[in-house]
Amino acid sequence: MLAAWILAKILDLPGFATVAARACAILLLLCAIPARADDSVFAVSRIQVDETASSATEARELALTAGHRHAWERLIRRLVPLRDQASAPALSATRIAELVSGFEVVEEKASNVRYLAELRMDFAPDAVRRLLRDSGVPFAETSSKTVVVLPVMRRAGAVLLWDAVNGWLAAWQGLPPADGLVPMVVPKGELADIADIGPEQALAGDEARIGAIARRYGAADGLLAYAALAPRGDGGASVQVTISRLGAGTRGRTLVRAFDSTEGEDEAALLARAAAEIRLQVEESWKRDNILRFDDRRTLVAIAPLTDASAWVALRRRVDEVAFIERSEILALSRRQATLRLSYIGDEEQLALALAQHDLTLARGPTSWEIRLRGAGGDTAPVPMPAPAEIR
């Protein structure tokens, strides 16, 4: 990594103790590490379009217009809490196209009068932020780390996870791909999954077991989805669902919901509806926790202990990717630590949660705040978060 090499060489110079050498090092590092936010949340993929018209050309134009509308609607659902989506501005197809920085035709088929395609559209982050902010629409853009869902079900006294009769696992596996700020992966129930973790271990929050299956699926945390299914006297069924996110950098929130089958709704349909609503509620809770509050601006000075030059470069890159941080300044830099002033929006809890999604911890040290790369030597726990009341 060029920036790390440059910094290491400068830090080794005898004259580094001078103010001029420090300034030189900082200038080189600032030039080598451009600020950049995580813009992937503004990309919308798997957009399916199918239009018919008097010609293939006209059908394609209609499809692209429809694709822009579908992409914008999905972006709004991703970033804006459900209760505020109605306040999002109604945009013409032309205005939506102005917000798109690029698009890709992943696959297409056409006849003389019909056009079918799968599209991907990338929205310009700054333009979208400005539009939503100027319209007074609350939004979040911090993407969670991927979580692996563990759908445990209790039925007739038995606790099930990978069993073929676990309809709760089947319900989660049957959901369409997640499209929000909380990427979720549902295990396939293969032999490796069975070896990694059992239902009792999942319920006990066994960190080692949950970590093993999470790593294998490319996830960072676990999401325990516990469903207790019980028959009703009228022939229907009820299911109480408890959701707990397990892992570092989370707020430890527990969601509890109860669902009753409706007339004509069988067990599979009940569990499918419950899984879909629970996933939506997890998304909504995440968005509410990460709303960008532009009317609440704060400043925080933090010490960043350093092990080597590459750790400093990695820390700076990750800090620059956090949406809550509007500006980061280097107040002091030495071989062993850096002092940063972070100008951010929201409160310390939101900042700590956002940093955790980039493998950074924010904690109160003996005399000041400390920010560290997760897993680095002396890694500290995140700032303790108050456990909110259960949501029913």
Summary of the structure (lengths in Angstrom):
residues: 392
radius of gyration: 24.4
end to end distance: 49.4
largest distance: 83.5
contacts: 1226
relative contact order: 0.11
helix: 38%
strand: 28%
